[in-house]
Amino acid sequence: MRTVTILGATGSVGGSTLDLVEREPERFQIEALTANSDVDGLAAIARRTRAKIAVIGDASRYQALKDALAGSGVEAAAGPEAIIDAARRGADWTMASIVGLAGLEPTMAALSCGKSVALANKEALVSAGSIMIRAAESAGARLLPVDSEHNAVFQCYEPEPGRVSRIILTASGGPFRTWTREQMRTVTPAQAVKHPNWSMGAKISIDSATLMNKGLELIEAHHLFPIGADKLDAIIHPQSVIHSMVEYIDGSVLAQLGAPDMRVPIAHALAWPERMATPCARLNLATVGKLEFETPDEERFPALALAKAALAAGGARPAILNAANEAAVAAFLGGAIGFLDIASAVAEVLAQYEPPAPTTLAEVVAIDAEARQKAAGVMRRMAA
């Protein structure tokens, strides 16, 4: 039996992971579950799965969680340090799905145990990729990509040096793929979170709408599959049937196809190196009918160009990009700035400063904090 910890159990990725785990109770045992503030949701999951411990990030909710778990035999804990401790419990397999940079320290704690860590938190790898990869190698941990694109590459990738000539990540194009810049000027948060193919959380849905998500994924791919930034590419594929492709030096291109359901890549990582059954819809290409592709328009969607430039520059640029984008997306969701202002705000922050490349987690956190502070100033000017 494989022990499982889910960091971010009440989110969409956590829910998909639990759906798979609970279908095979003889195969998986829940070690630890964490959530940010949803006490009721966390307690219900912990009781149902007989988890050993449940941790709520908001320390003020400890008593509420303890009361909700009374008589269940599930241990309760609270606070950011308790989440890190939960990640350090050494489960055989950990799902790292805490959104944003808040997931960085728990993910690093899980990697330190030298087990398998399934990564659904792209912001951590974008901001601290080199640090995370070194930590995984040092501990002998296995980093398993769960993003559908990176998991697709993982399934098609032959790591022998010199074989791969290009990695191509696909993007649906989001809900505004055919919109003009003028049309996007009045986009509302409610419109932007309606992804045409995937069911995801608000932050990643906005990133998909701006195409920043694809830029962040290119930076992730650079760390996960070290073939060189110049060999990474992205293409618009509205049907979301092909999730990524790997091109080899002989001209062969291997692609992973499947229904747009996060349970497919999660199941691959959960059972790896084996396979497991899922309830996901089976792909019927005759029903799909046709597969379309187009080059991303970086003038209408400048966030992608910003991410590519940050990848090429390296150093602290990806961390600044990620922090400014998180702040701008939160401001847009809160109604403080417009949709087109997201990329504009990120560009302004990137132009304001360039600290040295981070070598420690503390330095990553400091860069992130300063970038958010600068982003706040930029957005105050935008709103004035």
MITOR-413370 format. One record per residue (C-alpha): residue number from 1; residue in one letter; chain; x negated, y negated, z negated. Coordinates in pm, 1 decimal. Each point is the difference from the previous one (the first is absolute). Example, Ala and Ser with C-alpha at 12.3 -4.5 7.8 and 13.67 -1.06 7.14 Angstrom:
BEGIN
 seq type mol     east    north       up
   1    A   A  -1230.0    450.0   -780.0
   2    S   A   -137.0   -344.0     66.0
END
This chain:
BEGIN
 seq type mol     east    north       up
   1    M   A      0.0      0.0      0.0
   2    R   A   -127.7   -346.3     96.6
   3    T   A     36.4   -280.8   -255.1
   4    V   A    123.2   -330.2    141.7
   5    T   A    -13.3   -361.3   -120.6
   6    I   A    204.2   -266.9    176.6
   7    L   A   -115.1   -359.6    -47.7
   8    G   A    301.3   -202.9    107.0
   9    A   A    264.4    268.8    -44.9
  10    T   A    307.1   -222.1     40.7
  11    G   A   -104.8   -152.3    333.6
  12    S   A     85.9    130.0    346.8
  13    V   A   -319.3    206.4     38.7
  14    G   A     35.5    133.1   -354.1
  15    G   A    356.9    101.7     74.9
  16    S   A   -101.0    182.1    317.9
  17    T   A   -278.2    178.9   -188.1
  18    L   A    239.4    109.6   -274.4
  19    D   A    245.3    129.6    259.0
  20    L   A   -269.0    235.2    129.2
  21    V   A   -139.8     98.8   -339.8
  22    E   A    340.6     84.7   -140.7
  23    R   A     79.3    229.2    293.0
  24    E   A   -283.2    232.3   -107.8
  25    P   A     -6.7      0.2   -383.5
  26    E   A   -195.6    324.8     -1.0
  27    R   A   -279.2   -172.0    191.4
  28    F   A    -27.6   -340.4   -170.2
  29    Q   A      3.3   -125.2   -360.3
  30    I   A     34.2   -371.1    -79.9
  31    E   A   -279.0   -121.2   -227.5
  32    A   A     68.3   -374.6    -16.3
  33    L   A    239.9   -255.3    145.6
  34    T   A    -36.7   -377.8     -1.2
  35    A   A    218.4   -295.8     92.5
  36    N   A    -27.3   -373.9    -38.0
  37    S   A    324.0    -96.5   -174.8
  38    D   A    281.4    241.2     93.1
  39    V   A     43.7    176.4   -334.2
  40    D   A    325.5    174.1     87.3
  41    G   A   -127.0    130.1    331.9
  42    L   A   -328.7    118.0   -148.8
  43    A   A    165.3    171.9   -295.7
  44    A   A    250.3    178.6    223.5
  45    I   A   -276.8    132.3    223.6
  46    A   A   -218.0    102.6   -295.9
  47    R   A    284.7    192.9   -163.0
  48    R   A     97.6    167.7    324.4
  49    T   A   -353.9    109.9     87.8
  50    R   A   -113.0     76.3   -357.4
  51    A   A   -301.0   -227.1     39.7
  52    K   A   -258.2      5.9   -276.3
  53    I   A    -18.6   -379.2    -23.1
  54    A   A    184.8   -301.8    140.1
  55    V   A   -160.8   -344.6      0.5
  56    I   A    167.0   -336.0     56.1
  57    G   A   -227.0   -284.7    108.6
  58    D   A    192.9   -268.3   -185.7
  59    A   A   -123.5     41.9   -357.9
  60    S   A    309.7   -172.0   -137.4
  61    R   A    213.8    289.6    126.6
  62    Y   A   -175.5    265.6   -207.2
  63    Q   A    272.8     42.3   -260.1
  64    A   A    266.7     12.6    268.8
  65    L   A   -190.4    278.0    177.0
  66    K   A    -62.5    187.6   -323.7
  67    D   A    370.7    -15.6    -84.0
  68    A   A     95.3    114.4    350.3
  69    L   A   -230.6    302.4    -32.4
  70    A   A    101.2     92.7   -357.3
  71    G   A     41.4    374.5    -36.7
  72    S   A   -138.6     77.3    344.9
  73    G   A   -350.5    101.2   -105.7
  74    V   A   -143.1   -254.9    246.1
  75    E   A   -262.5   -231.8   -149.4
  76    A   A     56.0   -373.6     50.0
  77    A   A   -266.6   -267.6     48.6
  78    A   A     -9.5   -357.1    127.0
  79    G   A   -230.3   -268.8    136.4
  80    P   A   -257.7    -25.7    279.4
  81    E   A   -266.7    188.0   -197.7
  82    A   A    243.8    284.9    -62.3
  83    I   A     54.3     29.9    375.3
  84    I   A   -376.0     26.1     51.3
  85    D   A    -16.5    263.2   -275.9
  86    A   A    276.2    195.2    174.1
  87    A   A   -201.2     -6.9    322.5
  88    R   A   -300.2    136.1   -191.5
  89    R   A    186.2    306.6   -127.9
  90    G   A   -156.3    199.5    281.6
  91    A   A    300.2    130.7    191.5
  92    D   A    -93.8    222.3    292.5
  93    W   A    175.3   -243.4    235.5
  94    T   A     86.6   -365.6    -56.0
  95    M   A    227.6   -216.3    211.8
  96    A   A   -132.6   -357.4    -11.4
  97    S   A    300.4   -204.7    108.6
  98    I   A     -5.0   -307.2   -227.3
  99    V   A     53.2   -296.2    231.7
 100    G   A   -265.5   -269.4     35.0
 101    L   A   -333.8    -50.6   -171.8
 102    A   A    163.2    109.3   -326.7
 103    G   A    -55.6    352.7    124.5
 104    L   A   -377.4    -35.5     34.3
 105    E   A   -114.1     84.2   -354.2
 106    P   A    239.0    295.2    -45.0
 107    T   A   -109.1    139.0    336.6
 108    M   A   -366.1    -34.0    -95.7
 109    A   A     75.9    174.7   -330.3
 110    A   A    160.2    289.0    187.0
 111    L   A   -298.1     26.2    236.1
 112    S   A   -237.7     20.7   -297.9
 113    C   A    152.1    338.2    -89.2
 114    G   A   -138.7    155.2    317.9
 115    K   A    333.3    141.9    117.1
 116    S   A    228.1    -77.3    296.6
 117    V   A    147.6   -351.3     24.0
 118    A   A    268.6    -69.7    260.0
 119    L   A    -25.6   -366.7     91.9
 120    A   A    313.9   -195.3     86.8
 121    N   A   -135.7   -329.3   -139.2
 122    K   A   -164.7   -166.3    297.4
 123    E   A    -79.5   -324.5   -184.8
 124    A   A   -247.6    174.6   -231.4
 125    L   A   -199.5    146.6    289.3
 126    V   A     13.3   -326.1    196.9
 127    S   A   -132.9   -205.8   -292.8
 128    A   A   -251.3    247.2   -142.3
 129    G   A    -53.0    258.1    272.0
 130    S   A   -374.9     49.7    -32.2
 131    I   A     23.1     16.0   -379.8
 132    M   A    280.9    256.7     14.4
 133    I   A   -171.0    221.0    256.7
 134    R   A   -322.7      2.0   -203.2
 135    A   A    194.9     83.3   -316.4
 136    A   A    176.8    289.9    172.4
 137    E   A   -327.2    138.0    135.9
 138    S   A   -173.8    -37.1   -336.2
 139    A   A    275.6    187.1   -186.1
 140    G   A     51.3    261.2    271.2
 141    A   A    362.7   -113.0     40.1
 142    R   A    200.5     52.7    315.9
 143    L   A    178.5   -309.1    133.9
 144    L   A    303.8    110.5    202.1
 145    P   A    169.0   -267.4    214.2
 146    V   A    379.6    -15.3    -27.0
 147    D   A     80.2   -294.6    226.1
 148    S   A    158.2    165.1    303.2
 149    E   A   -264.4   -145.0    232.7
 150    H   A   -303.5    101.9   -201.4
 151    N   A    144.6    338.4    -81.7
 152    A   A     54.1     50.4    373.6
 153    V   A   -365.4    -84.1     65.5
 154    F   A   -103.3    231.8   -283.8
 155    Q   A    186.5    285.4    168.4
 156    C   A   -164.5    -65.4    338.9
 157    Y   A   -347.6   -112.0   -107.7
 158    E   A   -317.3    206.1     44.0
 159    P   A   -261.2   -158.1   -228.4
 160    E   A   -308.8    127.6    181.3
 161    P   A   -217.5   -300.5     99.0
 162    G   A     28.0   -123.7    355.3
 163    R   A    318.9    181.7    100.0
 164    V   A    258.2   -275.5    -46.3
 165    S   A      0.1   -294.9    239.9
 166    R   A    309.5   -180.5   -128.7
 167    I   A    277.4      6.6   -261.1
 168    I   A    332.7   -150.2    107.1
 169    L   A    256.7    -91.8   -264.3
 170    T   A    357.8    -40.8    118.5
 171    A   A    241.9   -271.1   -117.4
 172    S   A    373.5    -21.5     52.6
 173    G   A    -27.4   -374.6     54.6
 174    G   A    244.6    -68.0   -283.1
 175    P   A    344.9   -159.9     21.5
 176    F   A   -124.1   -304.5    194.5
 177    R   A   -204.4    176.0    267.5
 178    T   A    179.8   -178.0    285.5
 179    W   A     67.8   -331.1   -177.2
 180    T   A   -163.8   -328.2     95.5
 181    R   A   -188.7   -211.1   -253.4
 182    E   A    288.9   -245.4      6.6
 183    Q   A    249.1    273.4    -84.3
 184    M   A   -219.9    121.5   -286.6
 185    R   A    -11.1   -348.0   -151.0
 186    T   A    337.3     53.9   -171.7
 187    V   A    -43.7    365.8   -104.5
 188    T   A    140.7     78.8   -345.3
 189    P   A   -137.1    253.5   -249.6
 190    A   A    312.7    212.3     50.2
 191    Q   A    -74.3     22.1    373.0
 192    A   A   -369.6     65.6    -48.4
 193    V   A     39.5    296.6   -236.3
 194    K   A    219.8    189.7    249.6
 195    H   A   -260.1    218.4    166.8
 196    P   A    130.6    163.1    318.8
 197    N   A   -137.6    348.4    -73.5
 198    W   A   -131.8     41.7   -353.7
 199    S   A    153.8    -31.9   -345.5
 200    M   A   -258.7   -186.5   -209.6
 201    G   A    -40.3   -247.1   -283.8
 202    A   A     38.4   -375.1     53.6
 203    K   A   -369.7    -92.6      5.4
 204    I   A   -108.0    255.4    259.1
 205    S   A    311.5    -75.5    207.0
 206    I   A    -99.8   -367.3     20.0
 207    D   A   -356.5    100.3     89.5
 208    S   A    138.5    217.3    279.1
 209    A   A    207.8   -290.9    127.7
 210    T   A   -306.3   -230.0     18.2
 211    L   A   -227.1    284.3    127.3
 212    M   A   -228.0    -71.1   -296.6
 213    N   A     67.7    359.6    -99.8
 214    K   A   -174.9    124.3    312.4
 215    G   A   -294.3   -228.4    -67.6
 216    L   A    -30.1    130.9   -355.3
 217    E   A     16.6    353.6    137.3
 218    L   A   -288.8    -69.1    238.5
 219    I   A   -208.1   -106.6   -302.1
 220    E   A    107.7    316.1   -184.7
 221    A   A    -92.4    215.8    297.9
 222    H   A   -344.9   -158.7      4.4
 223    H   A    -64.7    139.1   -348.3
 224    L   A    173.6    334.7     40.8
 225    F   A   -143.0     85.2    342.0
 226    P   A   -341.3   -169.7     33.1
 227    I   A    -44.0     -8.6    377.6
 228    G   A    -51.7   -378.3     20.0
 229    A   A    247.2   -288.1      2.2
 230    D   A    -45.1    -46.4    375.2
 231    K   A    147.8    347.0     59.0
 232    L   A    327.6    -71.9   -178.9
 233    D   A    303.3   -114.1    195.8
 234    A   A    375.0    -51.5    -38.3
 235    I   A    286.7     37.2    245.3
 236    I   A    370.8    -76.6    -19.8
 237    H   A    217.2    312.6     24.3
 238    P   A    363.0    -92.9    -77.9
 239    Q   A    129.7    357.1    -41.1
 240    S   A   -239.3     83.9   -289.8
 241    V   A    -30.8    358.2    125.0
 242    I   A   -377.1      0.4     51.9
 243    H   A   -151.4   -110.4   -329.4
 244    S   A   -361.8    -36.1    114.4
 245    M   A   -247.0    136.7    252.7
 246    V   A   -364.8    102.2      2.2
 247    E   A   -192.4    -30.0    325.1
 248    Y   A   -310.7    216.5     50.1
 249    I   A   -308.3    -57.4    211.7
 250    D   A    117.5    255.4    256.9
 251    G   A    315.3   -202.9     67.1
 252    S   A    232.9    223.6   -202.4
 253    V   A    254.2   -182.8   -216.5
 254    L   A    158.8    180.8   -293.8
 255    A   A    322.1   -142.1   -142.0
 256    Q   A    214.4     87.8   -301.0
 257    L   A    373.4    -22.7     64.3
 258    G   A    297.5     26.8   -232.5
 259    A   A    319.7   -158.3   -122.8
 260    P   A    -47.3   -336.2   -179.4
 261    D   A     34.1    144.9   -350.2
 262    M   A   -262.4    -63.4   -269.5
 263    R   A     58.3    346.6   -141.2
 264    V   A   -191.7    146.0    297.1
 265    P   A   -339.4   -161.6    -77.0
 266    I   A     59.6     32.1   -374.6
 267    A   A     66.3    373.5     39.6
 268    H   A   -318.5     38.6    202.1
 269    A   A   -204.0   -165.3   -275.5
 270    L   A    188.1    176.9   -281.0
 271    A   A    -61.0    349.3    138.6
 272    W   A   -340.7    -65.6    161.8
 273    P   A   -189.8    204.7    110.4
 274    E   A    314.3    209.8     39.0
 275    R   A    341.2   -101.2    138.0
 276    M   A    342.2    -12.6   -163.5
 277    A   A    355.8     -6.7    129.9
 278    T   A    194.7   -327.0     -1.4
 279    P   A    366.0    -87.7     58.6
 280    C   A   -100.6   -263.0    255.2
 281    A   A    170.8    -24.8    336.8
 282    R   A   -177.3    189.8    274.6
 283    L   A   -130.1   -192.5    299.4
 284    N   A    202.7     47.3    318.3
 285    L   A   -187.3   -165.9    285.1
 286    A   A    285.5     63.1    242.8
 287    T   A    225.6   -205.8   -226.2
 288    V   A   -263.0   -271.4    -38.6
 289    G   A    -16.0    -12.2    377.6
 290    K   A   -296.9   -232.7     45.6
 291    L   A   -299.9   -134.8   -189.5
 292    E   A    -96.8   -362.9     58.0
 293    F   A   -323.5   -185.8    -67.5
 294    E   A   -113.9   -360.5     21.5
 295    T   A   -293.5   -213.5   -106.9
 296    P   A     57.3   -198.2   -322.7
 297    D   A     59.0   -371.0     60.1
 298    E   A   -241.5   -169.6   -240.8
 299    E   A    124.5   -347.0     93.3
 300    R   A    354.5     71.9   -116.2
 301    F   A   -132.7    211.2   -288.7
 302    P   A   -323.1   -172.8   -114.8
 303    A   A    -19.8    204.9   -323.1
 304    L   A   -142.9    289.3    199.3
 305    A   A   -274.1   -221.0    142.7
 306    L   A    -81.3   -131.3   -348.9
 307    A   A    -40.7    355.5   -130.4
 308    K   A   -220.1    100.5    293.0
 309    A   A   -222.4   -301.0    -62.5
 310    A   A    -22.4     85.7   -370.4
 311    L   A    -97.9    356.9     88.0
 312    A   A   -269.6   -119.9    240.0
 313    A   A   -138.2   -248.8   -253.9
 314    G   A      7.0    246.2   -290.4
 315    G   A   -127.4   -112.3   -339.0
 316    A   A    269.4   -161.4   -210.7
 317    R   A    220.5    -90.0    296.8
 318    P   A    232.4    304.8    -20.7
 319    A   A     58.9    -59.1   -372.9
 320    I   A     80.6   -367.3     63.5
 321    L   A    230.5     94.6    287.5
 322    N   A    185.2    252.7   -213.5
 323    A   A     44.2   -229.2   -302.0
 324    A   A    115.9   -297.1    206.2
 325    N   A    242.1    220.3    191.0
 326    E   A    147.3    151.4   -318.0
 327    A   A     55.9   -350.1   -139.1
 328    A   A    151.2   -127.4    325.1
 329    V   A    233.8    297.7     39.6
 330    A   A    122.1    -44.8   -358.6
 331    A   A     61.6   -370.0     70.6
 332    F   A    194.4     82.5    316.5
 333    L   A    211.4    258.5   -178.6
 334    G   A     70.5   -261.7   -265.7
 335    G   A    110.0   -254.5    258.9
 336    A   A   -289.5   -241.1    -60.6
 337    I   A   -151.4     16.9    351.2
 338    G   A    109.1    104.5    347.7
 339    F   A    -81.5    320.6    185.0
 340    L   A   -255.5   -162.9    230.2
 341    D   A   -162.2   -168.1   -300.3
 342    I   A   -126.7    337.7   -126.3
 343    A   A   -278.0     31.3    258.4
 344    S   A    -66.5   -374.7     -8.3
 345    A   A    -54.2      8.9   -375.6
 346    V   A   -235.2    298.2     27.8
 347    A   A   -200.6   -174.8    271.9
 348    E   A    -39.3   -312.9   -214.2
 349    V   A   -121.7    197.5   -300.4
 350    L   A   -251.0    191.8    213.4
 351    A   A   -134.8   -331.7    129.1
 352    Q   A    -48.8   -146.1   -349.0
 353    Y   A   -272.5    216.6   -149.8
 354    E   A   -226.0    299.7     51.5
 355    P   A   -141.6    158.4   -318.0
 356    P   A   -262.7    276.7     12.3
 357    A   A    112.9    355.6     70.9
 358    P   A    130.4    165.0   -318.7
 359    T   A   -198.0    289.1   -145.0
 360    T   A    208.6     66.9   -312.7
 361    L   A    368.3     18.3    -89.3
 362    A   A    -37.4   -312.6   -212.1
 363    E   A   -125.3   -192.8    301.5
 364    V   A    289.1    125.4    213.2
 365    V   A    247.0   -111.9   -267.0
 366    A   A   -168.3   -343.3    -22.5
 367    I   A     12.2    -49.2    377.8
 368    D   A    363.7    107.9      2.2
 369    A   A     90.9   -245.1   -278.4
 370    E   A   -174.7   -293.6    169.3
 371    A   A    161.4     77.7    335.5
 372    R   A    344.8      8.7   -161.9
 373    Q   A    -69.5   -331.8   -169.1
 374    K   A   -100.1   -156.9    331.1
 375    A   A    303.0    155.5    170.1
 376    A   A    227.4   -154.6   -262.2
 377    G   A   -145.1   -341.6     77.0
 378    V   A     43.7     48.8    373.6
 379    M   A    361.9    104.5    -42.8
 380    R   A     79.3   -294.1   -228.5
 381    R   A   -113.9   -228.5    281.4
 382    M   A    212.6    195.7    248.5
 383    A   A    307.9    -37.1   -216.1
 384    A   A    -54.4   -370.5    -66.0
END
